[in-house]
Amino acid sequence: MDPFAPASPASQLFTVGSARFSELRRKPGASGIDFAVADLTKAGRTTRAPVYGRNVRKNQYIASVGKVAAMVACYWLRRNFRNALGSTKSSNLDAAIEEVKTRWVKNLGSYGFPDVKKIFRLSSGPGVARAFNFSPSFHQDLRLMVGYSDTMATGKIVNALNLPYIAGVMNASRLYEAGKGGLYLGGDYNPRWGLSGKADPVTGKFQAGSPLSLVDLLSRLYARSFLSSSDSTEMIELMSLGGSYSWTSSWAPKGSITRDHFGKLGIYDKSYGQQYSDAAFMHRIVNLGGKHVEIKYAIAATKIRKLSDYGFLIKEIEYLLADAHANGPARVI
């Protein structure tokens, strides 16, 4: 089995021009933020939904938001390595792993095979070698990386996966496209560890992504259509832990109620001008002039210089979405 097969289907999101969003983009504060927002209020499992924003396809440095690329690669590997190990002919565990490595090496290169003994609980029995779930220590690092943005845990996970494998998953999942950009992770957040990374050719940064690529991931997770329903649910649970939720959750129009939320935030260090980035799914009930309107959306934003400006943008977006769904069938804003 190919380590990256099967590839994900093409995104069902479609970008839309909007006079009201164009006006919003020009307002003070919001004008410098690159963002994409997918209106998922009426979207089903196909996640066919309109996307509004500014520079939605432009890759930017995304800081810790890029850790979701490693998370995705963990679950992609779990599915494919389980299947590959189960199809081997040897009941000896080491021999079975070598058989999988031999099959995969042409796609990964000799240095790209993940450290599966660190990542999984493995066993061998009469006539079969099996990969079960993540090992307890690896799963704890996964929780720390995604839920609490722990840098040391991230370094251990990225080194266990290997960068070539992460890059292959980003391509197979259609979250990154060569020459155009998308979600990209080319380092382990621990430069002193000596991992030889490779910067995103679009931005020259080791952690990069376009707002559209992040919104695409969030939308497929919400629809439970990324890999499998159970895989999507597990990733949502990681992105719902208490340490590094999202900046979006801190802002809402007055009187609104949050029903559901998951996400990942990022903070740029001072060398990047102390900027912020964010990726989040929100399910809210918005108070629109005394009328309560349900909205669901995915948003990703980069180049946030002031969180108060981002708060203004979120409130305005939620009012626009609520207005689009307030009376009868949904309409394009």
C-alpha positions, 0 to 999 in steps of 0.5 A: 500500500502507498503510504499516502493513499488514498488521496483526499477528494477535492475541496467542496469550498468555493470562494465568493466575491461579496460587496459587504465583505469588501467593505468590511476588509477596508475598515480600520483594523480589519484591513491588514488581516488576511482571512478566510471564513467558510459559512457552514451553517447549512453545509452537510457532509460534503461541506460545499460552502461559500468562502469569503475573505482577503488573500485567502490563498496567500501563504503566510507564517502561521506560527503554532497553528502549523502544529495541526499539520503534524496532528493530521499526519499522525492520523493519516499514518495510523490508518495507512500503517495499520492497513499495511502491517495487517497485509504483511506475510510475517508474524515476526514484528520486526520483519513485518515492519521492514516489509512495510518499510521496503514497500514505502521507501520509494515514496519516502526515501530512506530517511523518511520512514516514521519511527513506528515503534515510538508512535504505536502500540505494536504486537505480533501473534500467530500469523499476524503483526498488528498496530493498535492505537498510539502508544500512551506516551505518544498520545500524551505528546499529541494532546500536549502539542495540539491542546496546549501547544507544547513545543517539546512535545511537538518536537518529539512528534515531528521527529518521530513522524519525519518531515518527508512523511508530513509533506506527503500527507499535506499533498495527499490530503490536498491541504498543500499544492506545490507551486500554490501553497497551503498548509506546510510544516518544514521544521520541528519548532526545536531548531537546537535539536538539529533536525534538517528542515526545509522552508516553505518555498512560497514564504521561506518559513518553516510553518506556513499556510493559507487561510483557505487551506486551514478553513478547508481542514476545519470544514472537513473535520466539522463534517466528520469527513476527514479520513473517517468520522471517528478520526475527525472526531478524535482530532476535534477533541484534541483541538477542544482541549483547554490550553490553546483553543483559539483567539476567535472564541474570546470575541462575540457579538453582545448577547451571543451564545457559543454552542460549540467550538474547536481551534488552534491559535498561534503567536508570532515571536517579536522578530515577526512583530508580535503578530497572531494567527488563528484557525477555528470552527464556531457554532453560535447563536447570534442576537441580531436585533432581538432575533436569535440566529444560529450560525456555523462557520470556520475561520482562519486568519493571519497577520493579526497585529492587535487582538482587539482588531481581530475581535472587531473582525469576528463580530462584524463577520458574525453579524453578516452571517447572521443576517444572511440566515435570519430570514428564510433560505440562506443567501450569499452575502 
